[in-house]
Amino acid sequence: MITINVNGHQQTLDVPPDMPLLWVLRDVLDLTGTKFGCGSNLCGACTVHKDGKAVRSCQVSIGDAAGANITTIEGLGAAGEHPVQAAWIKEQVPACGYCQSGQIMNAAAFLAANPDPEDEEIVRAMEGNLCRCSQYVRIQKAIKTAAETMKTGGAATNG
């Protein structure tokens, strides 16, 4: 039995310790907002927060996540109230939308650590998250919008 905290709820699971966190989230807990992209830590579609840090859930075993606080896109802002989620909508980032939960989770962790980023820092922080539709300019603009919102008192949590 492995115990983790997912989106503020303690979960005790009977799964093999080497099972990827991604499959636990999607197949065991039915939290399908976290996407499977490559399974090789190359695309970022499966990004979640582990104790507030962005991690690729395809590369974290549930055994390595034991005792950790995990936040998925469903737990970041259930109603889309997180400043990054609101900025994504305002700046019309999604095209196909497949990578968006991973992009948003990576951006939220990045802004929690760096609330006033320069353009180059945004590009570096997000380069591990691929967008099939090449919405990189809009993604960067949304991150800047979210940073401004957070500086002016917008609510934010990073899981």
MDTraj code that builds the backbone (N, CA, C; nanometers):
import mdtraj as md
import numpy as np

residues = "MET ILE THR ILE ASN VAL ASN GLY HIS GLN GLN THR LEU ASP VAL PRO PRO ASP MET PRO LEU LEU TRP VAL LEU ARG ASP VAL LEU ASP LEU THR GLY THR LYS PHE GLY CYS GLY SER ASN LEU CYS GLY ALA CYS THR VAL HIS LYS ASP GLY LYS ALA VAL ARG SER CYS GLN VAL SER ILE GLY ASP ALA ALA GLY ALA ASN ILE THR THR ILE GLU GLY LEU GLY ALA ALA GLY GLU HIS PRO VAL GLN ALA ALA TRP ILE LYS GLU GLN VAL PRO ALA CYS GLY TYR CYS GLN SER GLY GLN ILE MET ASN ALA ALA ALA PHE LEU ALA ALA ASN PRO ASP PRO GLU ASP GLU GLU ILE VAL ARG ALA MET GLU GLY ASN LEU CYS ARG CYS SER GLN TYR VAL ARG ILE GLN LYS ALA ILE LYS THR ALA ALA GLU THR MET LYS THR GLY GLY ALA ALA THR ASN GLY".split()
xyz = np.array([
    [0.0844, -0.1184, 0.0000],
    [0.0000, 0.0000, 0.0000],
    [0.0885, 0.1243, 0.0000],
    [0.0527, 0.2187, -0.0846],
    [0.1288, 0.3431, -0.0972],
    [0.0329, 0.4589, -0.0729],
    [0.0772, 0.5532, 0.0098],
    [-0.0065, 0.6684, 0.0415],
    [0.0546, 0.7943, -0.0181],
    [-0.0299, 0.8696, -0.0909],
    [0.0079, 1.0000, -0.1436],
    [-0.1091, 1.0951, -0.1216],
    [-0.0795, 1.2222, -0.1307],
    [-0.1825, 1.3246, -0.1208],
    [-0.1986, 1.3831, -0.2606],
    [-0.3181, 1.3682, -0.3179],
    [-0.3431, 1.4188, -0.4524],
    [-0.4511, 1.5259, -0.4452],
    [-0.4154, 1.6448, -0.4854],
    [-0.5087, 1.7580, -0.4878],
    [-0.5773, 1.7779, -0.3530],
    [-0.4992, 1.7580, -0.2458],
    [-0.5500, 1.7814, -0.1115],
    [-0.6237, 1.6650, -0.0490],
    [-0.6274, 1.5515, -0.1183],
    [-0.6965, 1.4333, -0.0657],
    [-0.5970, 1.3188, -0.0507],
    [-0.5898, 1.2628, 0.0694],
    [-0.5009, 1.1500, 0.0921],
    [-0.5551, 1.0273, 0.0204],
    [-0.4663, 0.9578, -0.0480],
    [-0.5017, 0.8377, -0.1227],
    [-0.4096, 0.7238, -0.0779],
    [-0.4681, 0.6117, -0.0410],
    [-0.3903, 0.4917, -0.0114],
    [-0.4217, 0.3928, -0.1218],
    [-0.3180, 0.3518, -0.1923],
    [-0.3356, 0.2746, -0.3140],
    [-0.2623, 0.1418, -0.3072],
    [-0.3240, 0.0407, -0.3615],
    [-0.2622, -0.0906, -0.3729],
    [-0.2152, -0.1076, -0.5172],
    [-0.0986, -0.0511, -0.5460],
    [-0.0399, -0.0566, -0.6797],
    [0.1082, -0.0900, -0.6660],
    [0.1691, -0.1436, -0.7719],
    [0.3127, -0.1729, -0.7652],
    [0.3924, -0.0436, -0.7476],
    [0.4956, -0.0429, -0.6660],
    [0.5720, 0.0799, -0.6398],
    [0.6424, 0.1354, -0.7626],
    [0.6653, 0.0519, -0.8657],
    [0.7324, 0.1018, -0.9855],
    [0.6359, 0.1542, -1.0920],
    [0.5051, 0.1513, -1.0621],
    [0.4059, 0.2030, -1.1565],
    [0.4254, 0.3540, -1.1712],
    [0.4302, 0.4054, -1.2956],
    [0.4458, 0.5493, -1.3133],
    [0.3286, 0.6276, -1.2524],
    [0.3623, 0.7386, -1.1911],
    [0.2605, 0.8256, -1.1324],
    [0.1548, 0.8628, -1.2357],
    [0.1946, 0.8842, -1.3588],
    [0.1003, 0.9178, -1.4660],
    [-0.0133, 0.8170, -1.4747],
    [0.0196, 0.6880, -1.4703],
    [-0.0829, 0.5843, -1.4852],
    [-0.1680, 0.5745, -1.3597],
    [-0.1098, 0.6019, -1.2441],
    [-0.1892, 0.6045, -1.1215],
    [-0.2926, 0.7163, -1.1309],
    [-0.2478, 0.8339, -1.1719],
    [-0.3388, 0.9478, -1.1822],
    [-0.4505, 0.9206, -1.2820],
    [-0.4142, 0.8758, -1.4008],
    [-0.5127, 0.8581, -1.5081],
    [-0.5983, 0.7321, -1.4911],
    [-0.5335, 0.6189, -1.4649],
    [-0.6049, 0.4914, -1.4689],
    [-0.6622, 0.4463, -1.3347],
    [-0.5985, 0.4847, -1.2262],
    [-0.6458, 0.4430, -1.0942],
    [-0.7357, 0.5500, -1.0327],
    [-0.6927, 0.6761, -1.0419],
    [-0.7676, 0.7849, -0.9783],
    [-0.8599, 0.8598, -1.0750],
    [-0.8558, 0.8247, -1.2015],
    [-0.9416, 0.8846, -1.3047],
    [-0.9243, 1.0357, -1.3155],
    [-0.8012, 1.0830, -1.2974],
    [-0.7681, 1.2241, -1.3154],
    [-0.7038, 1.2377, -1.4531],
    [-0.7864, 1.2507, -1.5541],
    [-0.7400, 1.2429, -1.6927],
    [-0.6945, 1.3754, -1.7518],
    [-0.6904, 1.4814, -1.6711],
    [-0.6374, 1.6082, -1.7203],
    [-0.4888, 1.6014, -1.7467],
    [-0.4189, 1.5156, -1.6753],
    [-0.2763, 1.4931, -1.6994],
    [-0.2663, 1.4000, -1.8198],
    [-0.1969, 1.4445, -1.9228],
    [-0.1946, 1.3718, -2.0502],
    [-0.0699, 1.2856, -2.0668],
    [-0.0864, 1.1775, -2.1415],
    [0.0269, 1.0970, -2.1859],
    [0.0693, 1.1519, -2.3205],
    [0.1959, 1.1887, -2.3299],
    [0.2473, 1.2403, -2.4564],
    [0.3491, 1.1459, -2.5163],
    [0.4638, 1.1344, -2.4514],
    [0.5727, 1.0543, -2.5074],
    [0.6156, 0.9400, -2.4165],
    [0.5977, 0.9553, -2.2855],
    [0.6422, 0.8535, -2.1913],
    [0.7923, 0.8524, -2.1685],
    [0.8628, 0.9514, -2.2234],
    [1.0091, 0.9531, -2.2168],
    [1.0678, 1.0834, -2.1657],
    [0.9882, 1.1664, -2.0988],
    [1.0373, 1.2924, -2.0433],
    [1.0808, 1.3906, -2.1514],
    [1.0168, 1.3844, -2.2676],
    [1.0568, 1.4704, -2.3788],
    [0.9568, 1.5801, -2.4126],
    [0.8297, 1.5647, -2.3728],
    [0.7281, 1.6578, -2.4226],
    [0.6618, 1.7437, -2.3153],
    [0.6564, 1.6983, -2.1914],
    [0.5980, 1.7769, -2.0835],
    [0.4477, 1.7692, -2.0691],
    [0.3790, 1.6930, -2.1532],
    [0.2328, 1.6855, -2.1459],
    [0.1844, 1.6302, -2.0122],
    [0.2658, 1.5514, -1.9456],
    [0.2263, 1.4858, -1.8204],
    [0.2705, 1.5606, -1.6952],
    [0.3066, 1.6883, -1.7090],
    [0.3600, 1.7655, -1.5966],
    [0.2571, 1.7837, -1.4860],
    [0.2996, 1.7545, -1.3640],
    [0.2216, 1.7784, -1.2421],
    [0.3168, 1.8415, -1.1405],
    [0.2644, 1.8792, -1.0259],
    [0.3501, 1.9296, -0.9191],
    [0.3677, 1.8212, -0.8141],
    [0.4905, 1.8015, -0.7737],
    [0.5247, 1.7137, -0.6622],
    [0.5880, 1.8031, -0.5577],
    [0.5168, 1.8211, -0.4474],
    [0.5613, 1.9128, -0.3425],
    [0.5942, 2.0503, -0.3997],
    [0.5099, 2.0974, -0.4927],
    [0.5231, 2.2314, -0.5485],
    [0.6174, 2.2459, -0.6661],
    [0.6888, 2.1422, -0.6999],
    [0.7836, 2.1478, -0.8117],
    [0.7257, 2.0747, -0.9323],
    [0.7480, 2.1298, -1.0510],
    [0.7013, 2.0655, -1.1738],
    [0.7833, 1.9398, -1.2004],
    [0.7137, 1.8279, -1.2210],
    [0.7785, 1.7008, -1.2541],
    [0.7008, 1.6341, -1.3669],
    [0.7694, 1.5491, -1.4397],
    [0.7049, 1.4710, -1.5459],
    [0.6536, 1.3418, -1.4834],
    [0.5235, 1.3286, -1.4757],
    [0.4647, 1.2149, -1.4050],
    [0.4903, 1.0819, -1.4745],
    [0.5308, 1.0838, -1.6008],
    [0.5649, 0.9585, -1.6688],
    [0.6973, 0.9027, -1.6180],
    [0.7780, 0.9877, -1.5530],
    [0.9108, 0.9476, -1.5075],
    [0.9211, 0.9309, -1.3567],
    [0.8129, 0.9569, -1.2841],
    [0.8115, 0.9438, -1.1380],
    [0.7321, 0.8192, -1.1026],
    [0.7936, 0.7270, -1.0321],
    [0.7187, 0.6088, -0.9904],
    [0.6304, 0.6450, -0.8719],
    [0.5242, 0.5713, -0.8540],
    [0.4362, 0.5970, -0.7402],
    [0.5124, 0.5737, -0.6099],
    [0.6072, 0.4811, -0.6107],
    [0.6906, 0.4588, -0.4926],
    [0.7720, 0.5820, -0.4577],
    [0.8232, 0.6522, -0.5607],
    [0.8991, 0.7754, -0.5379],
    [0.8092, 0.8914, -0.4972],
    [0.6810, 0.8795, -0.5260],
    [0.5858, 0.9851, -0.4893],
    [0.5223, 0.9610, -0.3522],
    [0.5510, 0.8470, -0.2923],
    [0.4910, 0.8140, -0.1621],
    [0.5184, 0.9248, -0.0615],
    [0.4143, 0.9686, 0.0059],
    [0.4256, 1.0718, 0.1071],
    [0.4278, 1.2138, 0.0525],
    [0.4324, 1.2276, -0.0784],
    [0.4408, 1.3604, -0.1396],
    [0.3016, 1.4208, -0.1580],
    [0.3005, 1.5516, -0.1769],
    [0.1791, 1.6230, -0.2154],
    [0.1833, 1.6412, -0.3659],
    [0.0869, 1.5820, -0.4345],
    [0.0790, 1.5887, -0.5796],
    [-0.0364, 1.6805, -0.6166],
    [-0.0111, 1.7712, -0.7095],
    [-0.1176, 1.8565, -0.7617],
    [-0.1249, 1.8358, -0.9116],
    [-0.2452, 1.8065, -0.9590],
    [-0.2702, 1.7919, -1.1024],
    [-0.3443, 1.9158, -1.1505],
    [-0.3685, 1.9238, -1.2788],
    [-0.4430, 2.0362, -1.3345],
    [-0.5810, 2.0471, -1.2685],
    [-0.6397, 1.9347, -1.2310],
    [-0.7704, 1.9376, -1.1648],
    [-0.7625, 2.0047, -1.0277],
    [-0.6466, 1.9981, -0.9638],
    [-0.6299, 2.0557, -0.8310],
    [-0.5690, 2.1950, -0.8306],
    [-0.5164, 2.2391, -0.9438],
    [-0.4539, 2.3711, -0.9503],
    [-0.5581, 2.4807, -0.9287],
    [-0.6653, 2.4697, -0.9997],
    [-0.7772, 2.5630, -0.9884],
    [-0.8963, 2.4966, -1.0532],
    [-0.9765, 2.4301, -0.9735],
    [-1.0849, 2.3478, -1.0261],
    [-1.1798, 2.4257, -1.1169],
    [-1.1965, 2.5546, -1.0889],
    [-1.2863, 2.6367, -1.1700],
    [-1.2090, 2.7290, -1.2638],
    [-1.0790, 2.7025, -1.2816],
    [-0.9973, 2.7847, -1.3697],
    [-0.9583, 2.9183, -1.3102],
    [-0.9579, 2.9254, -1.1762],
    [-0.9320, 3.0534, -1.1098],
    [-0.7841, 3.0857, -1.0894],
    [-0.6960, 2.9916, -1.1105],
    [-0.5532, 3.0205, -1.0951],
    [-0.5146, 3.1236, -1.2015],
    [-0.4296, 3.2213, -1.1667],
    [-0.3913, 3.3248, -1.2640],
    [-0.3349, 3.2706, -1.3954],
    [-0.2642, 3.1591, -1.3915],
    [-0.2119, 3.1027, -1.5165],
    [-0.3271, 3.0498, -1.6016],
    [-0.4224, 2.9824, -1.5401],
    [-0.5382, 2.9339, -1.6155],
    [-0.6165, 3.0501, -1.6760],
    [-0.6378, 3.1549, -1.5976],
    [-0.7117, 3.2715, -1.6471],
    [-0.6365, 3.3387, -1.7615],
    [-0.5045, 3.3472, -1.7499],
    [-0.4240, 3.4081, -1.8561],
    [-0.4284, 3.3248, -1.9835],
    [-0.4319, 3.1936, -1.9688],
    [-0.4404, 3.1045, -2.0853],
    [-0.5680, 3.1351, -2.1641],
    [-0.6754, 3.1569, -2.0926],
    [-0.8031, 3.1881, -2.1576],
    [-0.7977, 3.3282, -2.2191],
    [-0.7518, 3.4257, -2.1415],
    [-0.7449, 3.5639, -2.1887],
    [-0.6609, 3.5763, -2.3158],
    [-0.5487, 3.5077, -2.3197],
    [-0.4573, 3.5174, -2.4341],
    [-0.4880, 3.4148, -2.5432],
    [-0.5949, 3.3406, -2.5271],
    [-0.6402, 3.2418, -2.6260],
    [-0.5283, 3.1474, -2.6693],
    [-0.4643, 3.0868, -2.5693],
    [-0.3506, 2.9995, -2.5968],
    [-0.3904, 2.8686, -2.6649],
    [-0.4887, 2.7939, -2.6143],
    [-0.5107, 2.6603, -2.6697],
    [-0.5521, 2.6594, -2.8169],
    [-0.4936, 2.5683, -2.8890],
    [-0.5367, 2.5373, -3.0249],
    [-0.6001, 2.3980, -3.0156],
    [-0.5189, 2.2936, -3.0245],
    [-0.5759, 2.1594, -3.0062],
    [-0.5981, 2.1311, -2.8578],
    [-0.5156, 2.1927, -2.7730],
    [-0.5322, 2.1818, -2.6283],
    [-0.4627, 2.0654, -2.5618],
    [-0.4052, 1.9730, -2.6375],
    [-0.3519, 1.8515, -2.5770],
    [-0.2415, 1.8788, -2.4757],
    [-0.1529, 1.9703, -2.5034],
    [-0.0386, 1.9960, -2.4154],
    [-0.0698, 2.0935, -2.3036],
    [-0.1864, 2.1537, -2.3059],
    [-0.2130, 2.2681, -2.2208],
    [-0.2046, 2.2405, -2.0713],
    [-0.2527, 2.1274, -2.0249],
    [-0.2424, 2.1027, -1.8802],
    [-0.0968, 2.0959, -1.8366],
    [-0.0122, 2.0323, -1.9145],
    [0.1303, 2.0268, -1.8817],
    [0.1959, 2.1636, -1.8902],
    [0.1594, 2.2411, -1.9911],
    [0.2125, 2.3769, -2.0050],
    [0.1735, 2.4613, -1.8837],
    [0.0458, 2.4554, -1.8476],
    [-0.0052, 2.5349, -1.7358],
    [0.0615, 2.4941, -1.6050],
    [0.0749, 2.3653, -1.5819],
    [0.1373, 2.3189, -1.4576],
    [0.2839, 2.3620, -1.4505],
    [0.3550, 2.3535, -1.5617],
    [0.4951, 2.3970, -1.5639],
    [0.5034, 2.5479, -1.5404],
    [0.4180, 2.6237, -1.6067],
    [0.4183, 2.7693, -1.5917],
    [0.3837, 2.8106, -1.4488],
    [0.2871, 2.7439, -1.3863],
    [0.2478, 2.7788, -1.2494],
    [0.3623, 2.7550, -1.1512],
    [0.4318, 2.6435, -1.1646],
    [0.5466, 2.6156, -1.0767],
    [0.6587, 2.7158, -1.1027],
    [0.6814, 2.7478, -1.2292],
    [0.7843, 2.8449, -1.2655],
    [0.7547, 2.9815, -1.2035],
    [0.6307, 3.0293, -1.2169],
    [0.5959, 3.1611, -1.1627],
    [0.5965, 3.1633, -1.0104],
    [0.5686, 3.0509, -0.9481],
    [0.5766, 3.0447, -0.8018],
    [0.7203, 3.0664, -0.7555],
    [0.8159, 3.0190, -0.8353],
    [0.9573, 3.0335, -0.8015],
    [1.0174, 3.1635, -0.8558],
    [0.9596, 3.2160, -0.9629],
    [1.0125, 3.3355, -1.0283],
    [0.8949, 3.4240, -1.0689],
    [0.8439, 3.5055, -0.9779],
    [0.7226, 3.5824, -1.0043],
    [0.7393, 3.7006, -1.0997],
    [0.8614, 3.7358, -1.1350],
    [0.8846, 3.8495, -1.2245],
    [0.9870, 3.8109, -1.3310],
    [0.9509, 3.7161, -1.4188],
    [1.0500, 3.6626, -1.5129],
    [1.0748, 3.7527, -1.6333],
    [1.1953, 3.7436, -1.6837],
    [1.2327, 3.8055, -1.8111],
    [1.1920, 3.7090, -1.9232],
    [1.1824, 3.7607, -2.0447],
    [1.1417, 3.6781, -2.1581],
    [1.2303, 3.5545, -2.1749],
    [1.3617, 3.5742, -2.1623],
    [1.4541, 3.4618, -2.1820],
    [1.4329, 3.3540, -2.0753],
    [1.4003, 3.3965, -1.9542],
    [1.3754, 3.3008, -1.8457],
    [1.2499, 3.2196, -1.8741],
    [1.1486, 3.2832, -1.9282],
    [1.0252, 3.2120, -1.9640],
    [1.0554, 3.1077, -2.0706],
    [1.1271, 3.1477, -2.1731],
    [1.1610, 3.0549, -2.2819],
    [1.2383, 2.9360, -2.2266],
    [1.3392, 2.9622, -2.1433],
    [1.4190, 2.8524, -2.0852],
    [1.3340, 2.7612, -1.9985],
    [1.2483, 2.8208, -1.9155],
    [1.1666, 2.7413, -1.8234],
    [1.0678, 2.6527, -1.8974],
    [1.0212, 2.6976, -2.0132],
    [0.9157, 2.6258, -2.0842],
    [0.9672, 2.5391, -2.1993],
    [1.0981, 2.5392, -2.2238],
    [1.1476, 2.4687, -2.3419],
    [1.1291, 2.3174, -2.3363],
    [1.1051, 2.2609, -2.2213],
    [1.0801, 2.1168, -2.2118],
    [0.9346, 2.0791, -2.2336],
    [0.8486, 2.1773, -2.2535],
    [0.7067, 2.1520, -2.2805],
    [0.6789, 2.1833, -2.4268],
    [0.6503, 2.0802, -2.5025],
    [0.6269, 2.0964, -2.6457],
    [0.4802, 2.1251, -2.6745],
    [0.4580, 2.2075, -2.7742],
    [0.3224, 2.2398, -2.8201],
    [0.3127, 2.1962, -2.9657],
    [0.2256, 2.0992, -2.9927],
    [0.2096, 2.0476, -3.1285],
    [0.1615, 2.1557, -3.2241],
    [0.0919, 2.2556, -3.1737],
    [0.0328, 2.3607, -3.2572],
    [0.1179, 2.4873, -3.2614],
    [0.2341, 2.4830, -3.1977],
    [0.3306, 2.5942, -3.1981],
    [0.2728, 2.7251, -3.1459],
    [0.2060, 2.7192, -3.0332],
    [0.1474, 2.8386, -2.9720],
    [0.2449, 2.9070, -2.8761],
    [0.3734, 2.8968, -2.9026],
    [0.4758, 2.9443, -2.8097],
    [0.4675, 3.0938, -2.7809],
    [0.4353, 3.1751, -2.8793],
    [0.4240, 3.3196, -2.8576],
    [0.3085, 3.3481, -2.7623],
    [0.1959, 3.2815, -2.7820],
    [0.0809, 3.3003, -2.6937],
    [0.1094, 3.2464, -2.5537],
    [0.1803, 3.1360, -2.5459],
    [0.2169, 3.0794, -2.4149],
    [0.3021, 3.1802, -2.3384],
    [0.4022, 3.2356, -2.4036],
    [0.4885, 3.3336, -2.3380],
    [0.4071, 3.4555, -2.2946],
    [0.3173, 3.5024, -2.3791],
    [0.2341, 3.6182, -2.3452],
    [0.1443, 3.5868, -2.2258],
    [0.0884, 3.4665, -2.2229],
    [0.0016, 3.4267, -2.1111],
    [0.0802, 3.4203, -1.9802],
    [0.2028, 3.3726, -1.9850],
    [0.2850, 3.3664, -1.8637],
    [0.3140, 3.5081, -1.8127],
    [0.3413, 3.5998, -1.9035],
    [0.3644, 3.7387, -1.8631],
    [0.2362, 3.7991, -1.8052],
    [0.1224, 3.7684, -1.8652],
    [-0.0055, 3.8169, -1.8145],
    [-0.0318, 3.7618, -1.6748],
    [-0.0068, 3.6335, -1.6559],
    [-0.0267, 3.5711, -1.5238],
    [0.0668, 3.6334, -1.4206],
    [0.1905, 3.6592, -1.4589],
    [0.2861, 3.7207, -1.3662],
    [0.2369, 3.8580, -1.3230],
    [0.1850, 3.9359, -1.4158],
    [0.1316, 4.0681, -1.3820],
    [0.0122, 4.0558, -1.2886],
    [-0.0765, 3.9628, -1.3152],
    [-0.1937, 3.9405, -1.2299],
    [-0.1505, 3.9036, -1.0893],
    [-0.0526, 3.8155, -1.0794],
    [-0.0051, 3.7712, -0.9496],
    [0.0627, 3.8859, -0.8737],
    [0.1328, 3.9743, -0.9440],
    [0.1985, 4.0887, -0.8800],
    [0.0977, 4.1897, -0.8263],
    [-0.0157, 4.1993, -0.8939],
    [-0.1161, 4.2985, -0.8537],
    [-0.2214, 4.2412, -0.7599],
    [-0.1914, 4.1259, -0.7057],
    [-0.2809, 4.0718, -0.6024],
    [-0.3724, 3.9609, -0.6456],
    [-0.3535, 3.9070, -0.7655],
    [-0.4343, 3.7925, -0.8067],
    [-0.4017, 3.6707, -0.7226],
    [-0.5022, 3.5924, -0.6905],
    [-0.4812, 3.4724, -0.6075],
    [-0.4017, 3.3693, -0.6856],
    [-0.3162, 3.2979, -0.6182],
    [-0.2388, 3.1928, -0.6819],
    [-0.1958, 3.0892, -0.5804],
    [-0.1944, 2.9673, -0.6254],
    [-0.1365, 2.8580, -0.5480],
    [-0.0533, 2.7764, -0.6448],
    [0.0453, 2.7090, -0.5963],
    [0.1259, 2.6274, -0.6882],
    [0.1220, 2.4809, -0.6519],
    [0.0390, 2.4402, -0.5601],
    [0.0253, 2.2989, -0.5254],
    [0.1369, 2.2535, -0.4465],
])
top = md.Topology()
chain = top.add_chain()
for i, resn in enumerate(residues, 1):
    res = top.add_residue(resn, chain, resSeq=i)
    for name in ("N", "CA", "C"):
        top.add_atom(name, md.element.get_by_symbol(name[0]), res)
traj = md.Trajectory(xyz[None], top)
